[in-house]
Amino acid sequence: MIFNTMARDTIILECTVARKEGKQPSRYMASRNKKLQSDPVEKMKYNRFMRKHTLHKEIKS
């Protein structure tokens, strides 16, 4: 059998705007390659509680 040898890591993205305002943050699960992307991930994702796109940053899992 051939296995995928890439170093994929599962991460959690959490809304930073909702956290600052004291509202419920939205969370997404994603994956990244540890060898190619060493810095924390930041993406614009939809926050259903605030009903708009906000900045989501990687949190420690």
C-alpha positions as CSV (number, residue, x, y, z in Angstrom):
1,M,0.0,0.0,0.0
2,I,1.1,3.5,-0.7
3,F,0.4,6.0,2.1
4,N,0.4,9.8,1.8
5,T,3.6,11.0,3.4
6,M,2.7,14.7,3.4
7,A,2.7,16.3,6.8
8,R,-0.9,17.5,7.0
9,D,-2.1,18.9,10.2
10,T,-5.7,19.6,11.3
11,I,-6.2,23.1,12.7
12,I,-9.1,25.1,14.1
13,L,-10.0,28.6,12.9
14,E,-11.8,30.9,15.3
15,C,-13.4,34.3,14.7
16,T,-11.4,37.1,16.2
17,V,-14.0,39.8,15.8
18,A,-16.7,38.1,17.8
19,R,-14.2,37.2,20.5
20,K,-13.3,40.9,21.0
21,E,-17.0,41.9,21.1
22,G,-17.9,39.2,23.6
23,K,-20.2,37.4,21.2
24,Q,-20.2,33.7,20.3
25,P,-17.3,32.9,17.9
26,S,-17.7,30.7,14.9
27,R,-15.2,27.9,14.4
28,Y,-14.1,26.0,11.3
29,M,-11.8,23.0,10.9
30,A,-9.2,23.1,8.2
31,S,-5.9,21.4,7.3
32,R,-2.5,22.7,6.4
33,N,0.9,21.4,5.3
34,K,3.3,21.8,8.3
35,K,6.4,21.7,6.0
36,L,5.2,24.4,3.5
37,Q,3.2,26.7,5.8
38,S,4.9,27.3,9.1
39,D,3.1,30.5,10.1
40,P,-0.4,30.6,11.6
41,V,-3.3,30.5,9.1
42,E,-5.7,33.5,8.7
43,K,-8.8,33.4,6.5
44,M,-11.9,35.4,5.9
45,K,-14.8,33.1,6.7
46,Y,-18.5,33.6,7.3
47,N,-19.6,34.0,10.9
48,R,-23.2,32.9,11.1
49,F,-23.8,34.5,14.5
50,M,-22.8,38.0,13.3
51,R,-24.1,37.3,9.8
52,K,-21.0,38.7,8.0
53,H,-17.5,37.6,6.8
54,T,-14.9,38.1,9.5
55,L,-11.2,37.3,10.0
56,H,-10.7,33.8,11.5
57,K,-7.3,32.9,12.9
58,E,-5.7,29.6,13.9
59,I,-6.0,28.7,17.6
60,K,-3.9,26.2,19.5
61,S,-5.5,22.8,19.6
